[in-house]
C-alpha cells in the first residue's frame, strides 16, 4: 500500500480527478461558507421580521397601558369619582391589546434566545399581576405613586423588546430605524408620564409634596428622549416627525407644561384638566402616528430583506449545485476522453504483447511453420489527435515494425530450413553412393581384417545418414525413408542399436512381442537410436545399456520400451528441464543446436503420439521410457520361455533362460550379405510371432537397410538388388525429389 501514497503511482483517472477535485473542494468549501452566511442572514432577517411584527401588538399594549395609567392617575387624584374619569374603558382596551399580544408572542420560538425568553416571561408576569393592581386602584389599597410605578414597570418590560429587536437587526439601515424607533418609544413613554403627572396635579389644583420634582424630571426626560430620537433618526424620519407632531394641540400642550412649571409654588395651578388631557393626548397620538409609520417601514424592510436573503440563499444553493453538476460533467467528459483512449491503448498493447506476438513467436519456433504471411498488425483503434493519439500511432508503428521483423524472421527461417533440407538431401545422396561403394568392396573382400574395417566405415556412414535425417526433422521435413508392412519390435530394437556407434554395449531383452505399424517404423528406429546413443555417450565405456520391452501396467494396450544406462545420472532439476524440452520439442529454442538429439526425439514422438519420459534409476544412471500407443501396434504377443542369444559369431549358442529373446551386439566381423544357411528375407516378410529374429547381426540390418526399397532412398532398385554404380558427380540434379523441393 505504500507505493499508492506516491502520486506518480496513481492511475491517470485518479490524477485528473485529484487535479480538479482538490481546487473544486476548496471552492466548494468557500461557496458553502458564503451560502451558509447568506442562509444565516436570511434566518436573522426572518427572526428580525418576526420580532418587528411582535412590536405592533406590543406597542399597542404599551399605548393601552399608558392610557390606563394616565387615566388612573386622574381617577386616584379625584378621589376615585366617576366624574373625574373612570378607567374602565381603558381597562377593556388593555385587555383587548393584551390578548392580541399573547397571540403574537405564542407564535415566537424563543428557545435559542435567552434574553427574549426572559423578557417575554417578565411581560407575562406583569400582565398576570394587572388584575390585582386594578383591585388595588378600586379599593385604594396602594398609594398613587405605587400604583403608577406598577403600571410603569409593566410598560418598561414591554419596551425592553425594542433593544432585543435591535440585537437581531440584519443591516445598518434597519439598525438605524430600530434605534430611532426605540428612542421615539421612550419619548412617547416620557410624554405619557408627563401627561399622567400633570393630570393628577390639575385634578387637585396644586402640586402635592414631592410631585413637582417628579414632574420636572419627567419633562426633562421627555425633552432628552425627543432630542435622542432626532439625533438617531435619518433625515426622512426627522422630516416626518417635524411635519406630523405640530399644530395647536402641540403648542397648547407645551404652554400648559410651562405654565404648570411657573405656578409650581402658587397656591393653585391655573389650567383645565380636561383641556390638558385632550391636547396632550392629541400630541401623543401624533407621536404614535410617527412611531407607527416608522414601525411599518421597519416591518416592510425586514420582510423584504428576509425575502431577498432567502432568495439569494436559494439561488446560491441552486447555482452551487449547478456549478458542481456542470463541473462534474465536464470533468467526467474530459477524464473519459483521456482514459478511454488510454484504456483502449492499454488493452491493445497487452493483447499484442500477451497474445499476438507470443503466438507469432510460438509459430515461428515450430519447425513445420515457416510462413507467417497471414499475420497482420492489429491497429489500436484510438481515433484522437492529441498526445494519446500520437502515442497510439507510435505504438501502431512499433507493432508494424515487430510484425515486419517476425515476417522477416519467418522468411529467414524458411530459407535456412531450405538450406538444411538441400544440404541434408545432398549429403544423403553422397553418403548413399559411399555406402554403395563400401558394399561393393565388402562383397569382393575375403580378408577378415579388411572386411571389419569396411564394416566400421559402413557403420560410420550409416550414422552420417541418421545425422542428415535429424537435420531434416529439425527443419520440419520428411526423412523420405518408408516401410510397407508392420515390423516386430525386436527387429526395431535391433535396427536402432545398429545405428549407434557403441552398439556393442547395448543389450536388447524384449519380454513382450509386438508388431509396429509400417508408417511408424523408420521414425521409431530413429527415435530409439537417438536415445540409445545418448545412453552410451553419457555412461562409462565399460557399462552396459539394457533395453527392455513390456506392456504398460496402467494401460495394457500400450507398449513401453525402457532404455536404462549406468551413467552418472541427472539431478531432478536437470531431469525436469530435459522432460520439458522433450514435451515442447515442436518449438525451437536457442539450445536446440546443443541438444539436437532431444529435439529430434521430441519431434518424432509428437509426430506419432509417442510419450518419451526420462527418470532416474534406483541405482546410478537414467532410464528413458518410451510409451507406444495402441494405435501404432499391429498386434501384441508373448515370447516363449526360451529364446536364442545371438553371439558375435552370428551362430546360435545354447538356449538361454531369460524371459525373452536377447541379442548382444559385439565387434564380430560378419559379411554384409546374409549368411548362406539362412537366406535374406524378402521385404515385409517379418515374423509376427515369437519366431527367431530376421536379422542375425547389425551388419545384416545395415545391408538390408541399404538395399530395401523406400527405407533409405526413395529411388532405389527393387528389394535385395545391389545399387547401381554411380558414375556422375554429386550435382544438384542427382538429389532425390522431396516434397517438390530439391
Secondary structure, 3 states (H helix, E strand, C coil): CHHHHCHHHCCHHHHHHHHHHHHHHHHHHHHHHHHHHHHHHHHHHHHHHHHHHHHHHHHHHHHHHHHHHHHHHHHHHCCCCHHHCCCHHHHHHHHHHHHHHHHHHHCCCCCCCHHHHHHHHHHHHHHHCHHHHHHHHHHCCCCHHHHHHHHHHHHHHHHHHHHHHHHCCCCHHHHHHHHHHHHHHHHHHHHHHHHHHHHHHHHHCCCCCCHHHHHHHHHHHHHHHHHHHHHHCCHHHHHHHHHHCCCHHHHHHHHHHHHHHHCCCCCCCCCCHHHHHHHHHHHHHHHHHHHHHHHHHHHHHHHHHHHHHHHHHHHHHHHHHHHHHHHHHHHHHHHHHHHHHHHHHHHHHHHHHHHHHHHHHHHHHECCCCCCCCCCCCCCCCCCCCHHHHHHHHHHHHHHHHHHHHHHHHHHHHHHHHHHHHHHHHHHHHHHHHHHHHHHHHHCCCCHHHHHHHHHHHHHHHHHHHHHHHHHHHCCCCCCCCCCCCEEHHHHHHHHHHCCCCHHHEEEEECEEEEECHHHHHHHHHHHHHHHHHHHHCCCCCCCEEEEEEECCCCCCCEEEEEECCCCCCCHHHHHHHHHHHHCCCECCCCCCCCHHHHHHHHHHHHHCCEEEEEECCCCCEEEEEEECHHHEEEEEECCCCECEECCCCCECCCECCCCCEEECCCCCCCCCCCCCCCCCCCCCCCCCCCCCCCCCHHHHHHHHHHCCCCCCCCCCCCCCCCCCCCCCCCHHHCCCECCEC
